[in-house]
Amino acid sequence: MRKASGSRPRDAAAELIECYIRSQNLSPHDRLPSERAMCEMWGLNRSTLRTAIRRLTEEGWLYSVLGSGTFVAPPKLERDLQDARSLTETVRDAGRMIRSQVLDLRIAECSAWLSGKLGCAPGHPVFFLRRLRFLDNVPFTIETCYLDHEVCPGIENGDYRKGSLYQALGALGVNPVQGSEHIGITYATEEEAALLEVPEECPLFFLSGTSMNAEGRTIEYFKSVVRYDKVRFSSVLRRGT
C-alpha cells in the first residue's frame, strides 16, 4: 500500500493522482477509480482525497460528473501571447472544436471612452460584437470586439456563430498585422458566471488590447473574460544582446 507523503497531505494526494494518470496512460475523458478504491490504494482518508480532486478540478486536470465519477479533463488550450492568429485558428490548429453564440451584434456610435481606444471621434460608427465561445462544447470565454466601421463596411453581415471575425475582415481586405494585449485577473459577475457555467465571483482571466493594420491604424479594440481552467497562456522569452 502506497502512502502519500510530504508537507501537505492534499498536495501529496494530488501528486499521487497525477502519477496514476501518467502511469496508466489515461486519456482525456477516461474515468478514474472510485474514491474508495483510491483511498485504499494510497492509504488516504476520504477528506484528503476529495480536497486533492477539488484542487485538480479547479486547475483543469480533472472534471466530475454527478453519479458517474471523476474523469481526466482534456488539456488546456495553449495560447501564445506573441501569436497574432485568431482564436478560431488557434483552436482548430490544436485539433479542437470551437463554436460561438452571438450575444449582441450592432452598429453603434463611438463613446468618449471608446474613442480613446480606437482613435476615432465620438459619434463615429463602430461595429460591436459580443460572443460566448465554446471549446469542445464547453463555454470558456466571452469576447467583446469594437471595430471602426469606416474601415470595414459590411462586417455586420457575417455569420459569427461559426466563422472567424478575422476571416471576415480579410474578405473585406482588412488585415490586422500587429497589436497589443494585456492580461489581468477579474471575478465573474452574475451574468458571466451563468454564461460560463462557473460560480459567481470565480477568478477569470481578463484580456484587453488593440489590433492595427499595416499602416498602424487601430481598427479594433477587444476585451474578453476567460475561464482559467480551460486556457493556458505562454510566451517565448528572449534575452537581448
N, C-alpha and C positions, 0 to 999 in steps of 0.2 A: 504494500500500500504506500503510494507516494504522498507525502505531506507537503503542504505549502509552507514556505519559509520566507524570512525577510522581515523588514521593519514594519510593514503594514500588511496585515492579512488580506485585505481587499486587493492590493496591487499584486501580491503573490498569487492569489487566486486568478486574477486576470491573466497573468503570465502563463499559468497552467492551461487556461482555456486557449490562449493564442498558440502555445506549443502543441496542444492537441489538434487544433485545426491544421497546422502545418504538417505534423507527423502523420495524420490520417489523410492528407491531401484532399481536404474538404473543399468543395467549390461553392460559389455563391448559391444560396437557397438550399444548401444541404442542411439537414437537421442535426443539432447537437443531441447528445444523450439527455435523458431526463435529469432534472435537478437531483433526484435521489441517487441516480447512478453516478453522477459526477461527484456528489458528496462522498459516496462510498469509495470511488476511485482514488480520491486525493485526501481523504480524511478531513473534509471541510464541514463546518456547520452550515445549515441552510441560509442563515442570515448573511454570512460572509460571501457565500456563492452568489446570492441574489444581488448583493451590493456590487460585486465584480461584473455580473451580467449587465446591471444597470449602467455601470461606467462604460463598458464596451459598447453598449447600445447607444449611449449619448455620443460616443466618439465615432459612431458609424460603422463599427465592425460587426455588430450583431443586430438582429431585429427579432421581435417576438410576435407570435400570432396566438391570440387568446384561445385556449383549448387545444392548440396544436403543438406548442413548444417554442424553442428558440432556434433561430436559423442563422447561417453565415450571410452577412449582408454583401451585396455587390460592392466592388471597390469604389472609393470616392472618385469623382471626376477630377482629373488633373488639369488645372488651368495655368498656363504660363503667363505671367504678368507682362512679359515683353512680346507676346503674340498678338498681332493685330487682327487675327481671324475672328469671324463672328462666332457667337456661342453655338449656333446651329452647326457650323463647320467643325468646331472643336468636338462637339458631342458625336456627330456622325463619324468623324475620323477615329474616334475611340471605339467605334462599333456599338454605340449605344443608340437609344431611340429618344427623340425629342418631339414634343408637340406643344401647342400653345392654346390658351383660352384668352380671347381678347376681352379685356375688362373695360376699355374705353378707347375710342378712336375718333378724332375730330380735328377740324381746323379751328384754332383759337387765336386770340390776339396776344401778342407777346406782353408779358407783365414787366414791370420795372425790375423785379428780381431776376427774371429770366433774361432780360436784356443784358445784364452784366455777364451772363454765362455764354450767350450766343453772339453777343456783339452786334445785335440789331436793335432798332429803335422800339420803344414801347408802342404797342398797337400794330406792329408788323405781323403778318400772318405766320403762324407756327403750326406745324403738324405735331399732334400729340398722340402718342400710342402707349397704352399700358397693358401689359400682358402677364398672365400667370403661366409659367412654363413648367413642363413636366419632364422629368428624366426617367425613362423606363416606366412611364405612367404614374410616377410619384411626384407631387408638386415640390419644387425645390427653389424657385426664385420668382420674385415679382419684379419685372423690368418696366421702367418708365423712360420713354425717349421723347425728346423735343427736337424737331428739325426745322431749320429755316425753310419755309415752304417756297420761298422765291427760288431757292437752289434746286428744288426737286418737285416741281408742279406735277400733280397726278399721283404722287406717292400714296395718297389716301385710298387709291383704288386697288391696292394689293391685297392678297389673301394672307393674312398674318397668323392664321391658325396653324399652318404647316410651313409656309415659306419664310425665308430669311429676309430681314429688313435690308441687310447689306446687299443681298442679291437683287432686291427691288431697286435699290439705289443704283447699282451697277447697270441695270437695264435702262436707267434714265441717264446714263453717262456720268453719274456721280460716284466717285471712288474715294472713300476715306483711306488715307495712307499713313496717317500719324495721329497722335493724340496724347492725352494724359489720363491717368486713372489713379484714384485714391481709395484706400481700403480702411475701414474703421469697424467699430462694433456698435450695434444698436440692439434694441429689445422689441420683440414682436408686439404690435398693437393688437387690439381685439380683432380687427379686420384681418390683419396679416396672419395672425395665429389661425383663424378659421380657414383662410385660403391655403396656407402652407401646411395645415394639419399638425401644428405644434402647440405647446402650451402658451398661453398669454405670458408675456414678459420673457419668453425664451430668448437667449442670445442669438443674434443673427449677424452675418457679415453685412456691412453696408458699403456699397461701391458707388462711386460717382466719378464723372470725368467728361471729357470732350473729345470729339473727333474732328479732324481737319482734312481738307483736300490738299492736293499737291501745291497749290498756291498759298497755303497757310490760312485759308479762310475757315473759320469754325462753322461746321454745318450741323453739328449735333451736340446736345448736352444729354447725358444719361445718368440715371441713378437706379440702383436695384438693391433689394434685400435678398440674402441667400442663406439657405439652411447650412449651418456649419457641418452637419453630419453627412452632407452629400457632395461637398466640393472641397478640394484642397488646392491652395494657391502656391505656386512655385516661381522661382526666378533664378537665372544664372548669374552668379557673382563674378565680376572681372576686376582684377587689380590693375590700376593704372600704372603706366611706366614713368 
